[in-house]
Amino acid sequence: MPFRPSTDALPAPNADAYRIVGWLFLRALGLIYVAAFASLAVQITALAGSQGIAPVTEQLARAGELYGGLKYLRHPTLFWLNASDLALLAVAWGGVLLGLLLALGRNDRALLILLYLFYLSLYHAGHRFTNFQWDYLLLEVGFVAILLPGGGRLVVWLFRWVLFKLRFLSGLAKLLSGDEAWRQLTALRYYFETQPLPHAGAWYAHQLPDWVLRVGAGGTLFAELVVPFFFLLPRPYRHAAAWLTILWQLLIIATSNHNFINLLTIALCLFLFDDRAVARLLPRRVAAFATARSPLPQAPRRLVGVLSVAVALLVVPAGLVSAAEMLRRGPITHLSGWLDRIEPYRIANRYHVFPSIDRERIVLVVEASRNGQDWVSLDWRYAPDAPREIAPFIVPHQPRWDWQLWFLPKGPLFRPDLKAFLNRLREGAPAVTALLAEPPFGDKPPKMLRVRAYRYRFATPAERAADGIWWVREDLGAFLPLPQVPMPIPPTR
């Protein structure tokens, strides 16, 4: 017979219990893991495969040279065992399967450990393409979640600590960046237009009156600098802070393609509530089932409690040191080495979401030719290119190459990725070609490639009504330091 919890035998939800909260959080975390792994699975060979932009085998070789005998500790990844394309896909799709098991109700600690290890491995394999704050956050949250089965109130507080750190440090970074757009509350005049992958919601938000945008910028600072302190206060204040944080995340989702970070932030807000508050929003049978199957028992296990204390003594001071280093704008000499040793595991991170805002949007357009005379612009799947196109709503997907295109004009750090991409494209590497919405010449690789830079701005409502365009662009010429005349891209050695 199917399991039917007896609601009479279960204690009534109360303000001191987090059994329903813990059960709901693991289901949400499982779904977020599924999204994160599936998003990587469809692009990991293009990013880190043998014919990818930054092959994982080359990264492992550099790590071996840099760290020597400590390479397994300083660069922890399962791909030391096997770094083939098949291994990359097996870990990515294996993570999808494990995430589904978690979402469907498995509370096994072994499952959570494997999910953390699989994502940590892909994080290192992805190199610059996975070196983002949402990746840090998922690893930090996934690590703390290992303590949830059999855990107690300290684990709940650890999740609150992660949420507090994420929100407060992001606000602190905005103040410390020196960007006048945040101090003068003008950041949202530019943000919707210059963010990495704006969808149609961003265009509509950009048209709002200036006073509304200023209120939004001020509200962002309030939500990040003031509201987090309410996470640490008694029940009514926590609940108010949770709802305000959730509202802000929903507004971001409505105006931005920011993958799964906002969904994970909302999931963390569950720990600001308690079973009594959550049970009011659920059917009675669901609340009873969640209580019966909760990973948080009525009496926490002693070993898990000891491990929770050990983790708290590691990650909480690390977070405080990170905040102190942000305030003093430099490392604390006697403590920076300790942070460096745990950094590869991403269990205690520093967060700084959009500390400064671009005032203009520079877009790179790659053109391809087979004869040196007729040129065709490459069609990115999600990044802005044609004036009549805008990115669709793709949350929680994270298209890593399209996101990287946003960084390419900003400085030389990312130029090797562009050159490697062009090399692979000219070679006709299938995984890299698949990053495009449509190959320019079918199954034939281009013989020549060139890159031009454009300044993009959102079309005004009048321009959109007249011409059906989302973007107006200005040609800035050839993108340096690549050649300004059409030249073949030499193959990678």
C-alpha positions, -999 to 999 in steps of 0.1 A, spaced: 0 0 0 13 36 -6 27 55 23 0 77 40 13 95 70 -11 97 99 -17 134 105 -29 125 140 4 109 149 25 139 138 33 169 159 16 201 148 39 224 128 54 250 151 77 280 151 106 261 165 106 233 138 122 233 103 113 198 92 89 209 65 113 236 55 142 212 52 121 188 31 110 216 7 145 230 4 160 197 -7 134 193 -33 141 228 -46 179 222 -45 174 190 -65 156 209 -92 182 236 -93 210 210 -96 191 194 -125 189 228 -142 226 236 -136 239 202 -147 216 200 -178 227 235 -188 263 224 -187 257 190 -203 246 206 -236 277 228 -238 305 213 -218 323 196 -247 323 229 -266 338 246 -236 362 220 -222 362 190 -245 391 177 -266 380 200 -295 366 227 -272 376 263 -265 396 255 -234 403 217 -232 402 203 -197 434 182 -205 454 214 -210 440 228 -178 450 196 -159 485 198 -174 489 234 -162 476 225 -127 501 197 -125 530 220 -134 518 247 -110 510 225 -79 531 194 -84 522 167 -58 495 189 -43 476 191 -76 447 168 -64 441 191 -34 447 225 -51 427 215 -82 401 190 -69 382 173 -98 372 138 -108 387 144 -142 421 136 -129 408 100 -133 395 105 -169 394 137 -188 377 124 -220 347 140 -237 327 110 -226 338 116 -189 327 152 -191 293 142 -205 289 114 -180 295 137 -150 272 164 -164 243 140 -172 250 119 -141 245 151 -121 211 156 -138 201 121 -127 213 126 -92 195 159 -90 163 142 -101 166 116 -74 170 144 -48 140 163 -62 119 132 -61 124 127 -24 158 110 -17 174 125 14 206 104 13 238 122 24 257 101 -2 236 117 -29 244 152 -17 281 144 -15 281 131 -51 262 162 -63 287 185 -47 317 165 -61 302 163 -96 296 200 -98 329 209 -82 346 188 -109 327 206 -137 334 239 -121 371 233 -124 368 218 -159 349 248 -171 377 272 -163 367 308 -169 334 297 -183 322 284 -149 341 309 -127 310 328 -117 292 337 -85 262 314 -91 286 285 -95 302 295 -61 268 298 -45 256 264 -57 288 248 -44 287 265 -10 250 257 -6 255 222 -18 283 217 7 262 229 36 233 207 24 254 176 30 248 183 67 210 186 64 201 149 67 202 143 105 211 179 112 197 205 136 192 242 141 229 250 135 225 238 99 195 261 95 217 290 108 244 281 83 220 285 54 209 318 68 246 328 71 251 320 34 221 340 24 231 369 46 266 369 31 253 367 -4 230 397 0 250 419 23 284 415 5 267 423 -28 254 455 -14 287 463 3 306 458 -30 283 483 -47 292 510 -21 329 502 -21 332 501 -59 332 538 -61 306 537 -90 287 569 -88 257 553 -105 249 534 -73 256 564 -50 235 587 -72 208 560 -77 211 561 -115 223 525 -120 191 513 -134 192 539 -162 219 517 -177 216 482 -161 187 469 -182 204 479 -214 240 468 -206 234 436 -186 248 404 -203 217 387 -218 186 410 -216 153 396 -226 122 416 -236 114 423 -200 146 444 -198 135 465 -227 102 473 -211 118 481 -177 143 504 -195 113 525 -206 101 532 -171 102 568 -158 135 579 -143 120 583 -108 108 547 -109 144 536 -119 158 557 -90 134 541 -66 145 507 -79 182 515 -74 175 527 -39 154 497 -32 182 474 -44 207 490 -19 181 487 9 174 451 0 211 442 1 225 464 29 196 467 54 173 438 49 199 411 55 202 421 91 166 412 96 175 376 87 191 374 121 162 389 141 131 372 156 104 356 136 82 385 123 112 404 111 127 374 94 94 367 76 92 403 63 128 402 51 122 369 34 92 382 14 110 413 4 140 393 -8 118 370 -27 100 399 -43 133 414 -54 144 381 -69 112 378 -89 117 414 -102 152 404 -113 139 373 -131 112 394 -148 139 417 -163 171 396 -166 184 362 -178 205 354 -147 204 316 -148 196 299 -115 211 323 -90 178 340 -82 160 307 -79 186 295 -54 184 327 -35 146 322 -32 151 286 -20 175 298 7 148 322 19 129 291 30 151 290 61 139 324 72 105 308 77 95 279 99 72 249 98 42 269 112 45 296 85 52 272 56 24 247 66 -2 275 62 7 276 25 6 239 19 -22 213 17 -25 194 50 -15 161 35 16 177 19 27 192 52 22 159 70 41 140 43 70 165 44 72 163 82 73 125 81 100 124 54 120 154 66 158 152 65 157 172 98 148 148 126 132 158 159 164 148 177 195 157 156 222 131 153 253 137 175 279 131 148 262 155 123 260 180 151 298 178 157 304 181 119 281 211 118 301 229 145 333 221 127 320 235 94 306 266 111 340 273 127 355 271 92 331 290 70 318 317 93 352 331 101 362 328 64 332 350 55 341 375 81 376 377 69 364 381 33 342 411 44 371 426 63 393 423 32 367 440 11 365 469 36 403 474 37 406 468 0 433 442 3 443 409 18 449 404 55 484 390 54 482 364 81 448 351 70 449 352 32 469 320 30 442 301 49 415 314 25 436 304 -5 438 268 8 400 264 9 392 285 -21 394 256 -46 365 239 -28 343 270 -29 327 264 5 332 300 18 329 326 -9 329 363 -14 300 377 -34 297 410 -53 268 409 -77 271 439 -102 293 462 -81 296 486 -110 274 493 -140 285 497 -176 273 529 -192 273 516 -228 271 482 -245 298 471 -268 290 440 -289 314 419 -310 301 407 -343 320 379 -359 318 377 -397 327 347 -418 335 342 -455 345 315 -478 359 337 -506 371 369 -488 344 390 -506 310 379 -493 307 381 -455 280 367 -432 275 376 -395 275 347 -371 242 343 -354 246 339 -316 220 319 -299 212 344 -271 237 373 -271 226 404 -289 234 405 -327 207 414 -352 188 446 -343 154 428 -347 163 400 -323 164 399 -285 173 370 -262 143 348 -252 135 342 -216 159 313 -207 160 311 -169 175 289 -155 197 280 -184 232 295 -185 247 298 -220 283 301 -211 297 313 -244 270 339 -250 276 352 -215 314 353 -222 308 375 -252 297 402 -228 332 402 -212 353 401 -244 354 438 -252 363 446 -216 399 437 -216 427 413 -226 420 386 -200 393 369 -222 409 374 -256 425 339 -257 389 325 -254 379 345 -285 409 334 -305 404 298 -295 367 300 -305 376 313 -339 403 286 -344 378 259 -335 352 274 -358 375 275 -387 385 239 -380 348 230 -381 347 215 -346 311 203 -343 307 211 -305 318 247 -310 298 252 -342 268 240 -322 271 271 -300 258 291 -329 221 294 -337 229 284 -372 262 276 -389 270 302 -416 278 277 -444 260 246 -433 284 218 -426 313 236 -443 336 257 -420 344 293 -429 378 300 -445 381 335 -432 369 353 -401 369 388 -389 355 406 -358 339 440 -357 328 460 -327 294 478 -324 279 501 -298 244 489 -290 215 508 -273 179 499 -268 155 512 -295 131 538 -283 94 529 -283 90 550 -314 118 533 -332 105 499 -322 70 508 -333 82 521 -367 108 494 -376 102 464 -353 137 466 -338 149 460 -303 184 475 -308 200 504 -326 237 499 -333 267 520 -344 296 504 -362 329 511 -344 351 493 -368 375 463 -366 380 449 -331 417 451 -321 441 434 -315 428 410 -342 437 419 -377 418 447 -393 418 431 -427 402 397 -436 427 370 -428 424 333 -422 426 322 -385 456 299 -381 447 264 -366 454 257 -330 487 238 -325 
